[in-house]
Amino acid sequence: MTGDNWSLRESKTFDRNSIDYIRSAAATGLYRIRGFGAKRRVPSFDDLLMKGASMSRYPLEGYRERCGTDVALGTRHASKPIELKIPVTISGMSFGSLSANAKEALGRGASEAGTSTTTGDGGMTLEEREHSEKLVYQYLPSRYGMNPDDLRKADAIEVVVGQGAKPGGGGMLLGQKITRRVAEMRCLPEGIDQRSACRHPDWTGPDDLAIKILELREITGWEKPIYVKCGAARPYYDTALSIKAGADVVVIDGMQGGTAATQEVFIEHVGQPTLVAVKEAVQALCDFDMHRKVQLVVGGGIRSGADVAKALAMGADAVSIGTAALIAIGDQDPSLDEEYKKIGSAPGFWEDYQAGNDPAGITTQDPELTARLDPVLAGRRLANYLRVLAMESQTLARACGKSHVHNLEPDDMVALTVEAAAMAGVPLAGTNWIPGKETG
Amino acid sequence: MNSLKSNAATIDLCERTLREANFALQASNGSGESGYFKVTNPGGAHAIACGLDAPVDVEIRGHAGYFCAGMNKLARVRVVGNAGQGVAENMMSGLVWVEGDVSQCAGATAHGGLLVVDGNAAARCGISLKGGDIVVKGNVGHMSMFMAQAGRLVVLGDAGDSLGDSIYEARIYVRGQVGTLGSDCLEKPMGAEHLAELGELLDRSGCEKVDAGEFRRFGSARNLYNFKVENLDDY
């Protein structure tokens, strides 16, 4: 755009995104609402490296010596914990924000790979129950579609206190996506904006939550694992209080976690990075002697088997993926370049999940667009991707001499930056220095 | 709701655990003589008679704690005493009748059924109601019917401040005074349809002698259904 004119210098403070934001706010008087997740750079698993093995640690033979990836979630109180083949779960995403075909694809892919998927703010659909071998039912502040029959059909229950993209904010589904079916499931009129509550209607705080968990267990015969999910606001205390309230599983979602729609200022400026979330949550579990007794699932920006391995090495029992799962089933597909152009976007930049005009047929309720997504093919793609995540995490675990991915430990890693060392609690490479940790 | 038969099975919560009590209640299909239970010595225990899924009759003789009769389906539960927070929360159908007062969030998110409170209800009665009906013979606290989506609340006494804040399509009938109305809630005229449905609710709640014509109706102004910047001061 600036050609060869080397005298032009773009401001780092008022860059083009900032100028566009100011102009848009000035023109409309509205803040920006969008989907996807945080786009700012934050310290992440990319800032950690695995050490591998040498003289002091013996590696395992790839493809020959066994490296387990299985995980059981909900072993504390539930009589029927969830047994997963891989430590990667699909996080909660609602029917309403996603099409029925997309929900079916997530269920198919997760089931084929031996893991669980999760409902969302809007209740359980028949399609996702049928196609999800293991389904976690979210218990949300809105209670849209909430009913005891579906509660009993679920394999686990996730009490949602918050999510990484917007800790402290409620759900948002704008009128253009509220079709008759979505509206009926939520007991609301068609076409109105649905701003879900940010607090639960009948309990407040950890003491009440303990009683709510008791009620959920009594209704479901103490069979099902009860998860508590929080956005990474104050991960140490959120984890400690979840343990105190009786959770079987704590789910902590870092700020890189995605959303179907919320204010951009929320997405980019509220919450803490996933690295911080894992470290503080594990610290709380250890302090209360609950590490590995209450399982920890961590989400927020997980993309690769390396991310999985590093989260587990920091002490998580499993991870959850949302945005990555949508990409696996077809979101941001370069073959849709022309379609994205028509709506002012491009593959890799698409973020207007709230608009309901997703050319990939995933974050939409438009019948013509949703028909573009083949749930069988998309489910197969997700299963492939999940297998790659598992294989990559095994590869790194074997390289560190571990016969199970859960045997990875913080000592298997170093940090590339001072910031990551402090946030993850692993030493800066080439030193034994962990900023913020007292020595001696 | 009539009193229980004299041969109802007794579950004494001094002698049996909550799990044992709820297991027995949940196991009954409500048929014949096996569908009548008396729960004694509740002692304010939480989650009594929750998750029932059959037309059983349960009488709780004493005070109940949080979430009594939570997520009720089909069952008829009577509390001869007071009930704590979230009584009949997310009820789907059936009848829950409390002879005393109830704490906050009574009938929260109920999709169906009828909750009758002979005494008063604290704050946020009927919060996020989704189709159930609530009749309170005394007063209700502030923020009652906050974000209520569908269903009806009938108050024979007074209603606290911010009644019906951010209400959707639910209906509120109040006979006494109303403190203040919440955002997007306004008084609406009483038509024949409203008098008829109110009369029917009063009849089912043992208030046959109460005149439906003494009530005022409140509901949504529907101004906040879609975000408009000109409504900013209402948020």
Interface residues (C-beta under 8 A of the other chain):
Chain A: T28 G29 L30 S142 R143 M146 N147 P148 L151 G175 R186 C187 L188 P189 G191 I192 D193 A197 P201 D202 W203 D208 I211 K212 L214 E215 E218 I219 T220 G221 W222
Chain B: L18 R19 N22 F23 Q26 H46 A47 C50 G51 D53 G65 Y66 F67 G70 M71 K73 Q85 G86 E89 N90 M92 C105 A108 T109 H111 R124 I127 S128 K130 G131 F146 M147 Q149 A150 Y168 E169 Y225 N226 F227 V229
